[in-house]
Amino acid sequence: MREKLLSIIEKNSRMDLGELAIIMGVEETTIVSEMEAMENEGIICGYHTMIDWEKVDVDKVTALVEVHVTPQRGRGFEQIAERIYQFPEVESTYLMSGGYDFLVTLAGKTLKEVSMFVTQKLSTIEDVTGTTTHFILKKYKDHGTALTKPRKDEREQVIL
């Protein structure tokens, strides 16, 4: 039951509890109890609204930053990650496999503001040995939701 419930609310956290109960085939009180239990257990960590900032008159720049680190004995990846995610500019922090150690998502008002954060705060953290910044120019899909409408094929059919 939990997996199905989580899958549904991950796509639409605003769904009415009564509607959820009907979909799940259980009483509404069961849904309420299960959601409370999962919140208390830390399974449900929060509820978020996805916003297409390009449609709002607000300056917002998002960047993905690859972070290379060399953890020291007694200070592993967990402590470095905690140091990074404490900054309010940091939206997400992931430990990665591959060519770099962390992927950090940052937000700011301008390219310069984000760049300054990377050079003055992120890059100066002890154990950080390098960063690579990628600015997001346009989002097409985020958290499983398409942010743009598919283009309609406007070509004319030609029969020879």
LUMGUTI-890479 format. One line per field, with one value per residue (C-alpha): residue number from 1; residue in one letter; chain; z, x, y. Coordinates in pm, 1 decimal, padded with zeros to 6 digits, m for minus. Layout:
seq <- c(NUM, ...)
type <- c(A, ...)
mol <- c(A, ...)
up <- c(Z, ...)
east <- c(X, ...)
north <- c(Y, ...)
END
This chain:
seq <- c(1, 2, 3, 4, 5, 6, 7, 8, 9, 10, 11, 12, 13, 14, 15, 16, 17, 18, 19, 20, 21, 22, 23, 24, 25, 26, 27, 28, 29, 30, 31, 32, 33, 34, 35, 36, 37, 38, 39, 40, 41, 42, 43, 44, 45, 46, 47, 48, 49, 50, 51, 52, 53, 54, 55, 56, 57, 58, 59, 60, 61, 62, 63, 64, 65, 66, 67, 68, 69, 70, 71, 72, 73, 74, 75, 76, 77, 78, 79, 80, 81, 82, 83, 84, 85, 86, 87, 88, 89, 90, 91, 92, 93, 94, 95, 96, 97, 98, 99, 100, 101, 102, 103, 104, 105, 106, 107, 108, 109, 110, 111, 112, 113, 114, 115, 116, 117, 118, 119, 120, 121, 122, 123, 124, 125, 126, 127, 128, 129, 130, 131, 132, 133, 134, 135, 136, 137, 138, 139, 140, 141, 142, 143, 144, 145, 146, 147, 148, 149, 150, 151, 152, 153, 154, 155, 156, 157, 158, 159, 160)
type <- c(M, R, E, K, L, L, S, I, I, E, K, N, S, R, M, D, L, G, E, L, A, I, I, M, G, V, E, E, T, T, I, V, S, E, M, E, A, M, E, N, E, G, I, I, C, G, Y, H, T, M, I, D, W, E, K, V, D, V, D, K, V, T, A, L, V, E, V, H, V, T, P, Q, R, G, R, G, F, E, Q, I, A, E, R, I, Y, Q, F, P, E, V, E, S, T, Y, L, M, S, G, G, Y, D, F, L, V, T, L, A, G, K, T, L, K, E, V, S, M, F, V, T, Q, K, L, S, T, I, E, D, V, T, G, T, T, T, H, F, I, L, K, K, Y, K, D, H, G, T, A, L, T, K, P, R, K, D, E, R, E, Q, V, I, L)
mol <- c(A, A, A, A, A, A, A, A, A, A, A, A, A, A, A, A, A, A, A, A, A, A, A, A, A, A, A, A, A, A, A, A, A, A, A, A, A, A, A, A, A, A, A, A, A, A, A, A, A, A, A, A, A, A, A, A, A, A, A, A, A, A, A, A, A, A, A, A, A, A, A, A, A, A, A, A, A, A, A, A, A, A, A, A, A, A, A, A, A, A, A, A, A, A, A, A, A, A, A, A, A, A, A, A, A, A, A, A, A, A, A, A, A, A, A, A, A, A, A, A, A, A, A, A, A, A, A, A, A, A, A, A, A, A, A, A, A, A, A, A, A, A, A, A, A, A, A, A, A, A, A, A, A, A, A, A, A, A, A, A)
up <- c(00000.0, 00091.8, m00243.1, m00439.1, m00209.5, m00235.2, m00614.8, m00635.0, m00399.2, m00550.6, m00873.3, m00705.5, m00337.8, m00344.4, m00420.9, m00193.1, 00079.7, m00000.2, m00364.7, m00256.6, m00039.5, m00335.2, m00563.0, m00295.8, m00202.7, 00169.3, 00422.7, 00435.1, 00797.6, 00679.5, 00432.1, 00700.4, 00945.9, 00684.8, 00571.1, 00931.8, 01001.6, 00693.4, 00788.1, 01141.0, 01001.5, 00769.4, 00455.1, 00348.2, 00390.5, 00261.3, 00008.2, m00275.3, m00550.0, m00888.8, m01051.8, m01407.5, m01319.5, m01685.8, m01679.4, m01374.4, m01376.6, m01132.0, m01196.6, m01115.1, m01237.8, m01166.6, m01202.3, m01163.6, m01008.1, m01020.5, m00706.5, m00667.0, m00312.2, m00122.9, 00210.9, 00499.0, 00758.2, 01012.1, 00781.2, 00517.9, 00244.8, 00494.5, 00669.2, 00340.5, 00209.3, 00529.8, 00498.2, 00137.1, 00186.9, 00479.9, 00239.3, 00153.8, m00214.5, m00235.6, m00348.0, m00359.1, m00295.9, m00426.6, m00373.4, m00719.5, m00880.1, m01182.3, m01267.3, m00971.9, m00613.6, m00560.0, m00783.0, m00628.6, m00756.1, m00686.3, m00737.3, m00750.7, m00916.9, m01175.3, m01342.1, m01158.7, m00819.8, m00870.8, m01007.4, m00708.5, m00469.5, m00639.2, m00638.4, m00297.8, m00085.6, m00244.4, m00389.7, m00066.4, 00146.6, 00284.2, 00096.1, m00223.4, m00497.2, m00797.3, m00938.3, m01278.8, m01318.4, m01573.6, m01600.4, m01683.6, m01983.4, m02018.0, m01844.4, m02058.4, m01795.7, m01418.7, m01155.9, m01422.3, m01545.0, m01894.3, m01871.7, m02242.0, m02466.0, m02748.4, m03076.1, m03323.8, m03659.2, m03898.9, m04213.5, m04502.8, m04644.8, m05008.0, m05225.5, m05556.4)
east <- c(00000.0, 00276.0, 00452.9, 00133.2, 00034.9, 00381.1, 00379.1, 00046.7, 00130.7, 00477.8, 00304.8, 00026.8, 00070.7, m00243.8, m00475.8, m00779.1, m00751.1, m01099.3, m01001.5, m00684.2, m00889.8, m01116.0, m00817.9, m00651.3, m00976.3, m00946.9, m01107.7, m00993.5, m00884.4, m00644.6, m00487.7, m00455.8, m00294.9, m00055.3, 00053.2, 00110.0, 00312.0, 00529.2, 00583.9, 00687.6, 00923.5, 01086.7, 00970.0, 00765.8, 01012.7, 00807.0, 00557.1, 00671.1, 00517.5, 00688.2, 00699.8, 00797.3, 00999.3, 01032.6, 00663.9, 00703.8, 00863.4, 01134.3, 01507.2, 01622.2, 01925.8, 01981.9, 02311.9, 02433.5, 02778.5, 03003.5, 03215.1, 03535.8, 03652.6, 03924.4, 03778.2, 04025.6, 04042.8, 03766.4, 03579.1, 03399.1, 03155.3, 02871.3, 03043.5, 03139.2, 02783.0, 02642.9, 02873.1, 02763.2, 02387.5, 02380.7, 02412.6, 02072.1, 02172.4, 02198.8, 01875.4, 02002.3, 02316.9, 02380.7, 02672.2, 02753.6, 02948.8, 03163.7, 03388.0, 03296.5, 03182.5, 02885.3, 02625.6, 02497.8, 02200.5, 02226.2, 01986.5, 02050.0, 01927.2, 02206.0, 02481.3, 02733.3, 02571.6, 02582.5, 02938.8, 03052.9, 02895.7, 03084.4, 03418.9, 03398.3, 03207.9, 03182.4, 03534.2, 03692.2, 03552.3, 03832.1, 03846.8, 03692.9, 03952.9, 03757.1, 03421.4, 03257.6, 02947.2, 02672.4, 02401.0, 02051.9, 01928.5, 01582.8, 01390.2, 01179.3, 01080.5, 01122.7, 01024.6, 00842.1, 00634.7, 00675.4, 00708.2, 00656.7, 00376.5, 00476.5, 00503.5, 00228.4, 00349.2, 00245.9, 00394.2, 00157.8, 00108.5, 00217.7, 00098.6, 00278.9)
north <- c(00000.0, 00244.2, 00219.7, 00287.0, 00574.8, 00730.5, 00698.6, 00881.7, 01168.0, 01209.9, 01316.6, 01516.9, 01603.3, 01817.6, 01527.4, 01521.8, 01257.7, 01128.7, 01084.0, 00905.5, 00671.9, 00585.0, 00517.6, 00303.6, 00125.6, 00207.0, 00439.6, 00803.1, 00756.1, 00483.6, 00726.6, 00996.0, 00751.7, 00613.3, 00959.9, 01073.1, 00760.1, 00813.0, 01179.5, 01075.9, 00808.3, 01061.8, 00879.6, 01183.3, 01468.0, 01759.9, 01885.6, 02109.6, 02317.3, 02306.8, 02650.6, 02738.7, 03050.2, 03145.7, 03242.4, 03467.5, 03811.8, 03707.5, 03687.5, 03335.1, 03146.9, 02778.5, 02595.9, 02240.3, 02227.9, 01923.4, 01917.8, 01718.9, 01652.4, 01470.2, 01365.3, 01345.7, 01069.0, 01120.0, 01361.3, 01162.7, 01255.0, 01305.0, 01596.3, 01760.4, 01723.2, 01871.7, 02170.4, 02225.2, 02189.3, 02433.9, 02728.9, 02884.0, 02909.6, 02529.2, 02363.3, 02004.0, 01802.8, 01450.5, 01211.7, 01073.8, 00796.5, 00873.5, 01164.9, 01387.0, 01338.8, 01570.9, 01730.5, 02052.6, 02251.8, 02625.4, 02915.1, 03286.8, 03606.0, 03638.1, 03436.7, 03653.1, 03589.7, 03212.8, 03228.8, 03435.1, 03182.5, 02899.1, 03078.9, 03246.6, 02994.4, 02650.3, 02629.7, 02751.8, 02469.4, 02254.2, 01920.8, 02069.7, 02023.2, 02150.3, 02255.8, 02273.6, 02491.8, 02427.9, 02694.3, 02571.7, 02768.0, 02612.0, 02335.6, 02107.3, 01852.2, 01863.3, 01606.8, 01404.9, 01699.7, 01847.0, 02224.5, 02284.9, 02172.3, 01937.1, 02122.4, 02054.9, 01922.6, 02197.5, 02047.8, 02003.8, 01661.0, 01637.1, 01352.4, 01292.4)
END
